[in-house]
């Protein structure tokens, strides 16, 4: 059992995250959980990032971390080899552990990715549609999609975003962080005025444009990275002996010109 005066193990940290983002709620295709390392090793420093990249692993090594906590799993599909120029190889070679909280964190009603996105977007009364990774809520007053998008751009620190039907007045908002463009059809059926997501395909954009629905595509990275700082704070409060650090090197590599 974890003693708050000692250093916790990944097992202790998982026991805590189970209270708000249980691994059992992850989607069938997912590979959330403890994916590499020593589950019973002491954790004094942990790095948090959306993805475990080679830069993040190198940063963790330099900062003396024992654990990297990410949203996207470093192992998603079956691994047939581990090559020297990969993040997974570097992670293992440096003796680092990896805890990945993916769709279980997306679906968390208490401090999960979509709920953090709703808070940033000033969406009130957010709630999940039953059986779906889609959140519905309302703005305090109707605004144009363009005005909503500008507020979101500031809240998420976006360099740019895409908007469909920007002049439409919106109030009922549907949200799915990351790749949620395929929810445009359900969102319309549920009466949403706007879908906020991080990725949407061309035919889904056309559907929205032709069916009097607005869309804001704020990018996969920006709609999900919003959870990292609150998660780090939550973990720090629970495990005060651990130094939980947000990666300073992680980026999705996208520039807007």
N, C-alpha and C positions, 0 to 999 in steps of 0.2 A: 504494500500500500504506500502511496506517495506521501512523504513527509514534507510539508511546505518549507521546512528549513533546509532540505536537501535538494539535490538536483533531480528533476524528473527524467524519466525515460520516454522514448517514443510511445511506449505502451501506455504510460500515464497521460500523455498528451492526446492520444487517440481516445482514451476513456472519457476525456473531457469533451472533445469534439463530437463524440457520440451523443452528447446531451442536446446538441442543437443541429447537427448535420450527420445523422446516423448513416453509416455506410450501406445499410440495408435498403435505404431509399434511393440509392443510385440507379440509374437506368440500366437496362439489360446489356446494352452495348459497351458500357463504361468499364474502366479499370481503376476505380478509385481505391485508395487505401495505402498501406505501408508497402512500398514497392522495392526498396533496397536498403541494405544496411543492417545494423544491430538494433533490434527492437527493444533490447534491455540495456542499451548503453546510456550513460549519463549525458544529458544535454545541458550545456552551459550557454551556448550561443546557437541561434537558429536564424536562417535567412528566409524571408518570404518573397515570392515572386510569382507572377502569373504562369511562367514556364520555367523549366529547368534547362537552361542553355549552357553552352560551354563558358560563356562570360560569367553567368551566375555561379557556376561551380568554382571557377577561378576566384571569384569574389569571396565565396564561402570559405575557400581554403585560406585566402589571405587574412580573413577576419577571424580565423580560428573557430569556425562553426563546425558543429557535428551533424546538423540536420538542415535540410532544405524543405520548406513547406511550399508546395505549389498548388495552383488550381488545375492546370492541365497535367495529366499523367505523363511521366517520362517514358513509361512503357504502356503503349495503348494497344498496338497489334502484336501478335506473337513475334518474339525476337528469334531470328535464325542465326545471327552473329552479332558480335560486339566489337566494333572496329576502333582503332586508336584515335581517330579524329572525331569521335562522337562525345556528346555530353554524358551519355550513360557510362561509357568507358572511363571518362575522367572522374565521374562520381564514384564509381566502384574503386578505382585505383587510389583515390584519395581517402578512402574509408568513410565517405559521407553517407548519411542515411537520407531517404526520400519519403515524405508523406504527401500524398496527392489527394486533394479534396475537390472533386470535379462536380458531377451532376448532383451528388448529395448536397453540395454547398449551393448549387444553383437552386435547388428545391427547398432549401431551408427557409422556413417562415420567420425564423428569429435570426436576423443578421446575415442572411444568405445573400448571394450575388444580386438576385433580382430585387430583393427588398432594399439593398443598398442603392441600387439604381433608381428605384422608386423614390427613395428619400432625396437623392440628388436632383431628381426631376420635379420635386415638390408635388408628387402625386399623393393624394390623400386616400385613406381607406384601402390600401393595396391588399389584394387577396388572390390566391392561386385559383385558377379554374380547376375544378376537380379532375384529377388524372392527367393533368398537363403541366408543362413547364412554362406556363403563361400566366402573367399577373395582370389583373384588371384593377383600375382605380380611377379617381377623378381629380381634375384640377379644381381649385377653389372657385375659379370663375372662367368663363370661356375666353379663349385667346386665339389668335391665328396660329396656324402651325409654324409659320415663320418666327413669330415671337417666342413660341415655346422652344423652337430649335436654337434660337440665339441664347436663351437662358440656359439651356442644356449644354451648349458649347462652352459657356463659361464654367458651369458646374463641373464638367468632366475634363476641362482644360484641353479641349479638342482643337487641333489646328484646322480642321475642316470636317464637314459632315454633309450628307445628301438629304434633300427634302423633296417629297412628292406632294403635290397639291398644297403649296405653301400658303396660299391665300385662304384656305378653308378654315372656318372657325371650329375649334376642337375643345372638348372638355373630358370626354370619356377616353381614357388612355389604356391601351394594351401594351405590355412590355415582355420581351424575352431577350435577355442579355446574350451576347455572342451571336451564333448562327441561328436566328429565329425568324427569318423571312418567310418560311413556310407556314407560319402562324397567321399570315395576313388573311387567309380565307376564314379561319375560325374567328379571328378578331372581328372581321366584318359581320359574320353571322351573329356574334354576340353584341353587336351594336356599338363597337368602339369607333371613335372618330379618327384615331391615329394609332399606328403601331410604331413603337420605339424598339429598335433592335440594333444588332451590330453587323449583320450580314443579310443581304436580300438579293435574290436572283432577278434577272431581267424580266422574266414572265410574271413574277410576283409583283414587281414594280408596275408593270402594265395593268395587272388586275386592279391594283389600288388606284391608279390614275383613271381607269375607266369606270370605277365603281364608287366614286366620290369619297375616297378614303385617303387620308394623309399618312405618310410614312416618314420617319426620321431614322436614317442609318448613320449611327455615330461611330461605327467601327467596332470590330470584335474586341480589340485591346481595351479601348476606353470604356466600353460598356461592362467589362468584367474586372478590370484592374481596380475599379471603385471599391471592391470588397477587401483589398489587401490591407490597407491601413486600419480599418475597423477590426479586422481579424487579428492583426498584430497587437492592437490595444487590448482586445479581449483575452488573448493568450497571456499577455504580460500581466494583466490583473490576476489571472488564475495562477500563474507560475512566476512569482516575483523574482526568483533566483536566476531566471533565464533572461538572457539578453536577446530579445526578438527584434531583428533588424529587417527593414524593408530594403530590398535590393536597390542599389544606386546605379547599377549597370544594365539592368534589364530594359529592353526596348523591343518593340515589334519591328523596328527597322524601317518604318514607313515615313516618308517625307511628303509634304504637300508643296507643289510648285505652281 
